[in-house]
């Protein structure tokens, strides 16, 4: 039984790590988009 619970814990940990990496990448993409949008100013309408 301990082998099964250890395996389940490892699988759970792997899923959490993947989810954490995905959230980190998504957050970085959002920050980059916001920084880019704030730097690029639209030309005033004539």
RAWOTA-V43813 format. One record per backbone hydrogen bond with DSSP energy under -0.5 kcal/mol. NH is the residue of the N-H (numbers start at 1). CO is the residue of the C=O. If there is no record, write none. Layout:
BEGIN
{{NH CO} {NH CO}}
END
This chain:
BEGIN
{{5 1} {6 2} {7 3} {8 4} {9 5} {10 6} {11 7} {12 8} {13 9} {14 10} {15 11} {16 12} {17 13} {18 14} {19 15} {20 16} {21 17} {22 18} {23 19} {24 20} {25 21} {26 22} {27 23} {28 24} {29 25} {30 26} {31 27} {32 28} {33 29} {34 30} {35 31} {36 32} {37 33} {38 34} {39 35} {40 36} {41 39}}
END
